[in-house]
Structure formats: structure tokens, C-alpha cells
Amino acid sequence: MLLNLCQSESMSSAELFSQEPNEQNRMEWPNLVMISERYQLSDRESAAVANAALKDAGLITKKTCHWQKQVAKREKYRNIISEEEAILYKFIDGIYIDGRKDATLQTEHDAQTGKYYHKAELQERIVVVGKPGACYLTHVFPQGGRGIIIANEVYDAIKSTELSYTLNIIGTDVTASMTGNKAGFIRCLEEKLGRPLQWVVCLLHCNELPLRHVFLELDGTTKSPDSFSGPLGKNLNGKV
């Protein structure tokens, strides 16, 4: 809704947080609600951000987005998402996971100088998709790459859903942290669920191993990540 524009000074912090609601403002704010939930903003923070943005755009002066209205809108949004997830999980009987380490920007505080510094750290990221349909379910950030740690994170993500009862299939790659028979991710997840699962592992890496050993036998080991050292590799042009 566009309100009458008028000349005024910038809104104070108190105005952004504690305006009285405008009874005629019946906007649903669907995108604001979705983003507020995604970034876990409080109702007051959500209203303050909306008012500040609209004020900067010159669209409002006062009484546009009150935090009390966010409470009901966000509760309605959560109920809709919960209902959609409940329906989705009824048709899923398998999950597939994969991940990698990404550089994540962290903020650290130096107690001696009192300053904050940005530091990039490698962080494990695991994505969980459901089958059938290859639908995205969730993602987790395990504090390490061990199978038991990943299993704990994935189990915490699914234990309150229908998957804790209906999960029958688990798909991963063939690394030891995933398929180890004692401390692998799949084995640890089976122990937490209290039942065996059908393993579906990617064998693409297995196709590479025989060729790798043949090449090492004929050409020897490499001396760097982007060049060959043996007679065969040196005669190859370009990247292989």
C-alpha cells in the first residue's frame, strides 16, 4: 500500500520498533515473512527492517509495518510450511546425501584490541534430498567429517518427521566415512533408527581406481597436481 508522502526527518530507532499499528493496513507481507523466517529475525527486527527499507525508498513516513502484525503472519506461514512438509514426507522412503567443504566467512573478536576480524574457514556442508522426486529436504553443518558426527546431524534433522518411521533407503558415495561397516555414516544412522536400511552407494569412484592403478604402474607417480612426471605423461599435450 502506498501512503501519502510528506516531508519528515528520518525515523528514529524507537519509531521503527514501536509504532502503533495502522488499522487500515491489511498487507500480508509474504516475502518479508519468508525472509524473516529464513534468517531468524525476531518480530520487532523484521518490522524495523521493513520500515527502514520503505522509509529509504520514500514510500512511508509512519505506521506501515508494526511488529505485532508479524506475529500472526509468521505463525500462519509456519503452519503452511509444516503442512506442506508433512504431506511431502509421506511420499518419501529414501534420502540421499552429499557434501563438500566450502570456505565460510567467520567473524572473530580479538579481546586484546576489541576489534572484529573476518576469517575464512573450511566448513563441512551436507545436503539431504528425498527420493522419489529428488526433492530438497534440508542441509546440515556437521563439525567434522566423521561418520558418527554426520549421522547425528542427519538424524536430528529427520527424527521429528515421518522419515524416522518410513525411511528404508539411504544413498551416499563410497568413501570410508560413509560406508564403513563400524563407524560409517550409514551404519551409525542404522543404529540410531534401530533398523537396517537399503544401501545405495555411488560406484563412480570405483570406475576410476583400476585405471588409476594401471596408469601408476606404466607411468609412475605424479610430482604435482597439474603435471605428469613419467614418459607417457610428458608426451601428452594439454590437460588430461
C-alpha positions in Angstrom: 0.0 0.0 0.0 1.3 3.5 -0.9 0.7 6.0 1.8 0.6 9.8 1.4 4.2 11.1 1.2 5.2 14.0 3.4 8.4 15.8 4.3 9.8 14.5 7.5 13.1 13.6 9.1 14.5 10.1 9.3 12.6 7.8 11.7 14.2 7.1 15.0 15.1 3.7 16.3 12.2 3.8 18.7 9.7 4.7 15.9 11.0 1.8 13.8 10.3 -0.7 16.6 7.3 0.6 18.4 4.9 2.3 16.0 1.2 1.9 16.6 -0.3 -0.4 14.1 -2.3 1.1 11.2 -5.7 -0.5 11.3 -6.3 0.1 7.6 -3.0 -1.6 6.6 -4.0 -5.2 5.7 -0.9 -6.1 3.7 0.1 -9.8 4.0 3.9 -9.2 3.7 4.6 -12.7 2.3 8.2 -12.1 1.2 9.0 -10.2 4.4 7.7 -13.1 6.5 9.6 -15.7 4.4 12.9 -13.8 4.7 12.4 -13.2 8.4 11.9 -16.9 9.0 14.9 -17.8 6.8 17.3 -15.5 8.7 15.6 -16.0 12.1 14.8 -12.4 12.7 12.6 -11.5 15.6 9.2 -9.9 15.0 10.5 -6.5 16.1 13.6 -6.8 14.0 11.5 -7.8 11.0 9.2 -4.8 11.3 12.2 -2.5 11.9 13.9 -3.7 8.7 10.7 -3.3 6.6 10.1 0.2 7.9 13.7 1.3 7.4 13.7 0.0 3.8 10.4 1.6 2.9 11.5 4.9 4.5 14.7 4.9 2.5 12.6 4.3 -0.6 10.5 7.3 0.2 7.3 5.4 0.4 6.3 5.9 4.0 6.6 8.2 6.9 5.0 6.3 9.8 2.6 3.5 10.7 3.2 0.9 8.0 4.6 -2.3 9.4 4.0 -3.0 13.1 5.8 -5.9 14.8 2.5 -7.2 16.3 1.2 -7.9 12.9 4.3 -10.0 12.1 3.3 -12.4 14.9 0.2 -13.7 13.3 1.6 -13.6 9.7 4.6 -15.6 10.7 2.6 -18.2 12.7 0.4 -18.6 9.6 3.5 -19.1 7.4 4.9 -21.7 9.8 1.7 -23.7 9.8 1.6 -23.7 6.0 5.2 -24.9 5.7 4.6 -27.6 8.3 1.5 -28.9 6.5 3.4 -29.0 3.2 6.3 -30.8 4.8 4.0 -33.3 6.4 2.5 -34.1 3.0 5.9 -34.3 1.3 7.4 -36.7 3.9 4.5 -39.2 3.4 5.7 -39.9 -0.1 9.4 -40.2 0.7 11.1 -43.5 1.7 14.7 -42.7 0.9 17.2 -40.0 1.4 20.5 -39.3 -0.5 23.2 -37.1 1.0 26.3 -35.5 -0.4 28.5 -32.7 0.7 31.7 -30.8 0.4 33.9 -28.4 2.3 33.3 -24.7 1.5 35.1 -21.6 2.6 32.8 -19.9 5.1 33.4 -16.4 6.3 33.5 -16.2 10.1 33.7 -13.2 12.4 36.2 -13.4 15.3 36.6 -11.0 18.2 40.1 -10.0 19.4 39.8 -9.5 23.2 43.1 -7.5 23.3 42.3 -5.0 20.6 38.5 -5.1 20.9 38.2 -5.4 17.2 36.4 -7.9 15.0 38.1 -9.7 12.1 36.8 -11.7 9.2 38.3 -15.1 8.7 37.5 -17.8 6.0 37.3 -21.3 7.4 36.6 -24.5 5.6 33.2 -25.9 6.8 31.6 -29.2 6.0 28.2 -28.8 4.3 25.8 -31.8 3.8 22.7 -31.6 1.6 19.9 -34.1 2.1 17.5 -34.8 -0.8 14.4 -37.1 -0.7 13.5 -39.9 -3.1 11.5 -40.4 -5.1 11.4 -37.0 -6.8 14.9 -35.7 -5.9 13.3 -33.0 -3.7 15.5 -30.9 -1.4 14.8 -31.6 2.3 17.4 -29.9 4.4 21.1 -29.2 4.9 23.3 -29.7 7.9 26.7 -28.3 9.0 28.5 -31.1 10.9 31.5 -30.1 12.9 33.8 -32.6 11.2 33.7 -35.3 8.5 33.5 -38.4 10.7 30.5 -40.8 10.0 29.1 -40.6 13.6 29.1 -36.8 13.5 27.3 -36.6 10.2 24.8 -39.3 11.3 24.0 -37.3 14.5 23.2 -34.2 12.4 21.1 -36.0 9.8 19.2 -37.9 12.5 18.4 -34.7 14.4 17.0 -33.3 11.2 14.7 -36.2 10.4 13.8 -37.6 13.9 10.7 -35.3 14.2 9.4 -36.2 10.8 7.7 -39.3 9.2 11.1 -40.3 7.9 12.0 -41.6 11.3 9.5 -44.4 10.7 9.3 -44.7 6.9 13.0 -44.4 5.9 14.1 -47.5 4.1 16.8 -46.4 1.6 20.0 -44.4 2.2 22.2 -43.2 -0.7 25.8 -41.9 -0.4 29.1 -42.0 -2.1 31.5 -44.9 -1.4 34.0 -43.1 0.9 35.0 -44.8 4.2 33.3 -42.2 6.3 30.0 -43.1 4.6 30.2 -46.8 4.1 32.4 -48.0 6.9 31.0 -51.2 8.5 31.6 -50.0 12.1 31.8 -46.2 12.2 30.5 -45.2 8.8 27.6 -42.8 8.4 25.1 -45.4 7.2 25.9 -47.8 9.9 25.7 -45.1 12.6 22.3 -44.0 11.2 21.0 -47.5 11.2 21.9 -47.9 14.9 20.1 -44.6 15.7 17.0 -45.7 13.8 17.1 -49.2 15.3 16.7 -51.0 11.9 18.7 -51.8 8.8 18.5 -49.7 5.6 18.9 -50.5 2.0 22.3 -49.1 1.0 22.6 -47.3 -2.4 26.2 -46.2 -2.9 27.7 -44.5 -5.9 30.3 -46.7 -7.6 31.6 -44.0 -9.9 34.8 -43.7 -7.9 35.3 -47.5 -8.3 35.5 -47.0 -12.1 38.4 -44.7 -11.7 40.5 -46.9 -9.4 41.5 -49.6 -11.9 42.6 -47.1 -14.5 44.5 -45.1 -11.8 46.5 -48.2 -10.8 47.2 -49.1 -14.4 48.5 -45.6 -15.1 50.7 -45.6 -12.0 52.2 -48.9 -13.0 53.0 -47.7 -16.5 53.9 -44.1 -15.9 54.8 -43.9 -12.2 53.6 -41.4 -9.6 53.0 -37.7 -10.3 55.1 -34.9 -8.9 52.5 -32.2 -8.9 48.7 -31.8 -9.1 48.7 -30.5 -12.7 51.5 -32.3 -14.5 53.0 -35.8 -15.1 56.5 -37.0 -14.5 56.6 -40.3 -16.4 57.4 -40.8 -20.1 53.8 -41.3 -21.1 52.5 -38.2 -19.3 55.3 -35.9 -20.6 54.2 -36.8 -24.2 50.6 -35.8 -23.6 49.7 -32.3 -24.6 47.2 -30.2 -22.6 45.4 -31.1 -19.5 44.1 -34.6 -19.1 
